[in-house]
């Protein structure tokens, strides 16, 4: 069970790294577009600098921003050239017919690949067979399309396990803390989560109640 940070916000990343729970970071063009406009490479390097500062060696996924296969490969090579000093770099490639060839080519070049935007069992199976290191199922968007995301994750997990397929299953597009528990119980290896959900995940009114009781009881005993 691994939790990834689904963000490119430097403050949120540092906040998570200080607390010790992240096992990876995922970004995408939309996530990056929410940050203050700056040089793309410089921003990714700042994320890497934070990982080094806090002594993390965890997967960092950076997504291509083109729909053309040749440009995808060129961008991936540029990522490797710019950020390859960080050994746990992964290039995100969206699932698609032509994209399967991109995945295969990058894997042949020794580039780790996170295949994104999977909405079905068949998509997950195809990109895993193409060699993707990670298969990203978009939980909330699957539900938006009228399908059962928990069932799809469960199916992918069962087949990957039965056939010893090494690709790890990432669940993204989490819409509520309950999705996290569902995804892990269905067999996800990883859930990548927006920072806004983390405080909710560690909070519970009964926890607050019992901690306050402990402190109050002890203070009364001291007095």
C-alpha positions in Angstrom: 0.0 0.0 0.0 1.5 3.3 -1.2 0.3 6.8 -1.2 1.5 9.3 -3.9 1.1 13.1 -3.8 -0.9 14.2 -6.8 0.3 17.8 -7.1 3.0 20.1 -8.4 2.6 22.6 -5.6 6.0 23.0 -3.9 4.5 23.9 -0.5 2.1 21.0 -0.5 5.0 18.6 -1.6 7.3 19.9 1.1 4.4 19.7 3.7 3.9 16.0 2.8 7.6 15.1 2.7 8.1 16.5 6.2 5.5 14.1 7.4 7.1 11.0 5.9 4.1 9.3 4.2 4.6 9.9 0.5 5.9 7.1 -1.6 5.8 9.0 -4.9 4.7 12.2 -6.7 2.5 12.4 -9.8 2.1 15.5 -11.9 0.3 16.3 -15.2 -0.1 19.3 -17.4 -3.3 20.4 -15.8 -1.8 20.2 -12.3 1.2 22.2 -13.4 -1.1 24.8 -15.0 -2.5 25.6 -11.6 0.9 26.8 -10.3 2.5 30.2 -10.8 3.6 30.6 -14.4 7.3 29.8 -14.6 9.8 27.8 -16.6 8.6 24.2 -16.8 12.0 22.6 -16.3 12.9 24.9 -13.4 9.7 23.9 -11.6 10.3 20.2 -12.0 13.9 20.7 -10.8 12.5 22.4 -7.7 10.4 19.3 -7.0 13.5 17.1 -7.4 15.5 19.5 -5.1 12.8 18.9 -2.4 13.1 15.2 -2.8 16.8 15.4 -2.4 16.6 17.8 0.5 14.4 15.4 2.5 16.4 12.3 1.4 13.6 10.6 -0.7 14.2 8.2 -3.5 10.6 7.8 -4.7 8.9 7.8 -8.2 8.3 11.2 -9.7 6.0 11.1 -12.8 6.2 13.9 -15.3 3.7 13.9 -18.2 4.3 14.7 -21.9 2.3 17.6 -23.3 1.7 16.5 -26.9 -0.6 14.2 -28.8 2.0 13.5 -31.5 3.9 10.2 -30.9 7.2 11.6 -32.3 6.9 14.7 -30.1 6.1 12.5 -27.1 9.3 10.5 -27.5 11.3 13.7 -28.1 9.8 15.3 -24.9 10.5 12.1 -22.9 14.1 12.2 -24.0 14.3 15.8 -23.0 12.9 14.9 -19.6 15.6 12.3 -19.2 18.3 14.7 -20.3 17.1 17.4 -17.9 16.0 15.3 -14.9 17.8 12.0 -15.5 20.1 12.7 -12.6 17.1 11.8 -10.4 17.1 8.0 -10.8 13.4 7.5 -10.0 12.0 9.6 -12.9 8.9 8.3 -14.7 7.5 9.7 -17.9 3.7 9.7 -18.1 2.1 8.7 -21.4 -1.7 8.7 -21.9 -3.2 5.4 -23.1 -4.0 5.2 -26.9 -3.3 3.2 -30.0 -0.3 5.2 -31.1 0.8 5.7 -27.5 1.4 2.0 -27.1 4.3 2.3 -29.6 5.6 5.3 -27.6 5.5 3.2 -24.4 7.3 0.3 -26.0 10.0 2.6 -27.5 10.6 4.4 -24.2 10.9 1.1 -22.3 13.4 -0.2 -24.9 15.4 2.9 -24.2 15.3 2.2 -20.5 12.9 5.0 -19.6 10.3 4.2 -16.9 6.7 4.8 -18.0 3.5 5.7 -16.1 0.6 5.1 -18.5 -2.2 7.6 -17.6 -5.9 8.1 -18.2 -7.0 4.5 -18.2 -10.7 4.1 -17.8 -11.2 0.4 -18.6 -9.8 -3.1 -18.0 -8.8 -3.4 -21.6 -6.8 -0.2 -21.6 -4.9 -1.2 -18.4 -4.2 -4.6 -19.9 -2.9 -3.2 -23.2 -0.5 -0.7 -21.7 0.8 -3.2 -19.2 1.6 -5.6 -22.0 3.3 -2.7 -23.8 5.6 -2.5 -20.8 4.4 0.3 -18.7 5.8 0.3 -15.2 2.7 1.9 -13.8 -0.9 1.7 -15.0 -3.0 4.7 -13.8 -6.8 4.1 -13.5 -8.8 7.3 -13.1 -11.3 6.4 -10.4 -13.6 9.4 -10.4 -13.7 9.8 -14.1 -14.5 6.1 -14.5 -17.5 6.7 -12.2 -18.4 9.8 -14.2 -18.7 7.6 -17.3 -21.2 5.3 -15.6 -18.9 2.4 -14.8 -17.9 0.9 -11.5 -14.3 2.0 -10.7 -13.9 -0.4 -7.8 -14.9 -3.4 -9.9 -12.5 -2.4 -12.7 -9.6 -2.0 -10.2 -10.5 -5.4 -8.7 -10.5 -7.0 -12.2 -7.2 -5.5 -13.2 -5.6 -6.5 -9.9 -6.8 -10.1 -10.2 -5.5 -10.6 -13.7 -2.2 -8.9 -13.0 -1.7 -11.1 -10.0 -2.7 -14.3 -11.8 -0.4 -13.7 -14.8 2.5 -12.2 -12.8 2.3 -8.9 -14.7 4.8 -6.6 -13.0 3.0 -3.3 -13.7 1.8 -1.5 -10.6 -1.7 -0.2 -10.4 -2.1 3.5 -9.6 -5.6 4.8 -8.8 -5.9 8.6 -9.5 -8.8 11.0 -9.9 -9.8 10.5 -6.2 -12.8 12.6 -5.4 -13.3 11.8 -1.7 -11.4 10.1 1.1 -13.7 7.1 0.9 -12.3 6.4 -2.6 -8.9 5.8 -1.1 -10.1 2.9 1.1 -12.2 1.4 -1.7 -9.3 1.5 -4.2 -6.8 -0.2 -1.8 -9.4 -2.8 -0.8 -10.0 -3.5 -4.5 -6.2 -4.2 -5.0 -4.6 -0.9 -6.0 -0.9 -0.8 -5.3 -0.9 2.9 -5.1 -3.4 5.7 -4.7 -2.3 9.2 -5.8 -4.2 11.8 -3.8 -4.6 15.6 -3.9 -3.3 17.3 -0.8 -6.7 18.7 0.2 -7.8 15.3 1.3 -4.9 14.4 3.6 -6.1 16.3 6.7 -9.5 14.7 6.3 -7.9 11.3 6.1 -6.2 11.6 9.5 -9.1 13.4 11.2 -12.1 11.9 13.1 -14.4 13.6 15.7 -14.1 10.6 18.1 -10.3 10.9 18.0 -10.6 14.6 19.0 -13.0 13.6 21.7 -10.8 10.9 23.2 -7.6 12.9 23.1 -9.3 15.9 24.8 -10.6 13.5 27.4 -7.1 12.1 28.1 -5.7 15.6 28.5 -8.6 16.8 30.7 -8.4 13.7 32.9 -4.7 14.0 33.4 -4.9 17.7 34.3 -7.6 17.0 36.8 -5.5 14.2 38.3 -2.5 16.6 38.6 -4.6 19.2 40.4 
